[in-house]
Amino acid sequence: MGLQDHDILLLDGATGTELDRRGVDVGMPLWSARAMIEAPEILESVHRAYLEAGAGAIITNTFRTHERSLAKAGLGDRAEELTNSAVQIARTARDSIAPQALVLGSVAPLEDCYTPDLAPEPEECRRAHGQLIRRLVEAGADLVLVETMCSAHESLAAVEAAVSEAADRWGICFCLKSDGPPGVLLDGTELADIVSALQGARFIGINCVAAPVLADQVRHLRCLVPEGLPIAAYGNVGHADEEGGWVCTDAIEPARYADHAMAWVEAGASIVGGCCGTTPATIEAIRSRINCQAE
């Protein structure tokens, strides 16, 4: 399975919210990382379900396995162990269901995904991301996925770490503002101002944005990156409100989410999947639409 622009690579859907749906404790600060300790068999079943639904790539459950994140729960000394465990669980599921599928190693922001002001200084970002990326590569991830990046300086530090530790085996996805013009990170930086620093990426994309507004973001990004470079898009079924609650959109319905995903493809994406709130049924609906389009 490759990343050519004439193919559509289908990613999996959400891991954390799917673990929660299946009864796993995803309370902070561990979030989904608790599954490697208390429910590895359920985590593997989530990966298997997405592969059975038609995903051509699954993302490791390493969103919170930086030492910095685990230290908040007194588990910083288990970062390497839990990162390796997450990759091996994903690889086991992949090898048993769809050996040709890719395993993407997730690298998330060091602090809250929606609070760019909390991002550490660049040197700490380079160190922490470099350590995780090195562990992902050593554990056997096929590609490194730097995702949900919301601040420019952390994004660029993570890119430096990826180039150093993963060579050309990495891609990056950003979390952008949903209001106002497209292409603006949550810290106010325009993608146009940093895209030139992303040379070497296997793909560039957008994630953790409400599915209905993602097509315009993809269309804007397509104008910024070289022709032929794959664009990734995987959105949420809803969005946070001003009180910190969650408001679902029509994308909660798998068929409607698939409609949105095909709009992303029309806008220029060739890698699509699901972020917060999506399920194996969501991915199955997208796979059905992709298969129909190919006929």
C-alpha angles and dihedrals in degrees: 000000000000140000099240115149093236092061129071110225111201115213125200124258135247119326103185097048091042091053088050090050089054093052103263117142106247097171119147142295092030095037108171094351089082088073092072089058104037108018114022091147091056090048090053090049090055091053091046092050092054092048091048088051089059106267114157092198135030127201121228120245092245099115089118106025098103110120088240092058096043092046088068087068094040092256102107091121090061096057096106092044094050094044091052091046092053092051093046092049090052093046092049091053092045094049092050098046111023114004092184093059122104127244110216118199110225120224112183134185113286092237136022113333093223097044109070092172089072094061111120124240116291096255092054090047092052092048097046096042092044091054093051094043091051090052092048092052093046091049091056108261109162094216135004116240114201100194146177092019110173106170127061098222094050091046092053092045090052090050091052089051092048093051090049098045105027104028105203096345100100145085134187136219127192135213107225139189113270096205125065125016119348125258101045122131118223089257090059097256116137116233088225088067096056106027092094088062091059096075112145095036114138088211140355124209155147129255142165092042122122108273097234094060098042099089093069090049091052092047090053093047091050088062092053103049130064117275110263096028107124118244120210126209129179120157143188127258088232145353140245117264128218091269093054094257127126126252117195121216128203086278088082084083109077094221092053091045088053089052089055092046092054089050087057089052090050089050092054110279120133097175115059136166143127137293131181115006098006120129139194087272088060092053092045090054092052091047090053091052092047091050092049091050091052094053 
